[in-house]
Structure formats: structure tokens, C-alpha cells
Amino acid sequence: MSDIHPDVQAALDAARDLRHRIAELRERIDGIRARRPALDGSIIPEVDAMGRLLNLYLAPGTVDRHTSDELVTEIMAAIRESTADAARQYQVIMDTVPTDPAEFSTATSGQQP
């Protein structure tokens, strides 16, 4: 069995650390959920990190209390608020990702520069 050169081993270790860091980042992003209710709390949309509507809760009687135009306006406003909240959560996660490659390698390996 041949020995791996230390530089090659370091590169392999860095690649493994990078894969783990990316998987962790993806998991955090996939876990983002935003639920911002309408002002009266009767409408609660749920959106993910990409702003996709996952669920929509309408409290009993909500449809009866609003005209169709009012209902659309309230639902859309709550979805916009939820989408903005999901975007804020996404940005918080992305702000923790180093942009300097040297910073990233020390962040993934736990070493100090």
C-alpha cells in the first residue's frame, strides 16, 4: 500500500471538510420556514427559503368576514411578509459563510490563521 503525500492528504481533508460544510449549510437553508400572519391573525402562510408557499392556514370564518378582493389582498400581504422573513433568515445564514477562500479553509478546519 502506498503512502499518500501530506499535501495530497491535506487537499483530501480540505475537500471532505468543504463537503461537510456545504451539507450543513444546505440543511440549514432547507430548514428555513417563515410564518407571518395577517394583521388579524386569521391568515397564516408558510413559505420556505426560496419563497415557495408550503401551506396556508385560514382561521374558521375568515372567508365569511372578507370580500374576495379583501381576502386576496390579505393573503398576498401575509405571503409577502412571510417571504421577506424567509429571505432575512436566508441572509443571516449566508452572512456566516466566509467569502475569502483562506478564511473558509480555516473556518472548516477549525485552525487559526
N, C-alpha and C positions, 0 to 999 in steps of 0.2 A: 504494500500500500504506500503510495507516495504522500509526502507531506505537502500541505498547502502553504504557499508562500504567505508570510504575515500580511503583506499588502493586499493580497487576494482575499485572505480571511477577513481583513478589516472591511473590504468592499462588500463581501457577502454579509457580514454582520450589519453594516450600514443599510444594505438593501432590505434585510429582514426587519430591521427597526423601522424603516420607512414604510414597509407594507403594514406593519402593526399600527403605526401612527395613522396611516390613511384609513385603515379599517375602523379604528377608534373614532376618527373624525366622521366617517360615513355613518357610523352607528349613532353618534350624537345628532347629526343632521336629520337622520331618519326618525329620531325620537321627538323632533320638534312638533308640537301641537299648539295651536292658538285658538282660544275660545273667548271672543269678546262679545258680550251680549249687547243687544239693542238697549237703548236708554231705559226702557221699562222692564227689561229683563225677560221679556216674553219670547224673544228670538235669540237663539244661540247657535251660530255656525261654528264648525270646527274645520280648520284648514291646516295643511302640513307646511313644511319648509318651502315648498315650491309654490305655495298659494293655492293648491288644489283643495276644493271643497270636499271634505271627507264625510261630514254629517251636518244635519241641520235640525235643530230642536225648535219646535213651535209649542209654546205652552197651550194647554187647553183653552179654547175660546179666543185665541189670538186672531184667527181668521175672521171671526164674527165681529171683532172690535174694530177692524180696519176695512177701508175700501180696498179694492185690488191694487190701485195705484199706491196707496199708503203702505200696504203690505210689501209691495215690491221695493219701495223706497227704503223701508225699514230693514228688510232682508239684505239689500245691496249695501246699505251703510254698515251693517254689522259684519258683513263679509269683508268689506274694505278695511274695517278696523282690525279684524282678525288677521287679514293678510299682512297689514302693516306690522302687527305684533309679531307674526311669524318671521317677517323679514328682519325685524330688530333682533330676535333670538338667533337667527342665522348669522347676522353680522357680528354678534357677540362671540359666537363660536369661531367665525373666520378671523376675527381680530386676535385670537390666541395663536394663530398659525404664523410662524416666523416666515418672513419674506426673503431674508438673506440666507443663502444656502449654508454658509458657515454656522449661522445661528441655528438653522434647522438640524444640522448634524449633531450639534451639542445638545439641543433640546431632546432629540430622540435617544441619544446615548446616555444622557444624564451627566456628561462631563462638562466641566467648566472650561471656557476658552483660555 
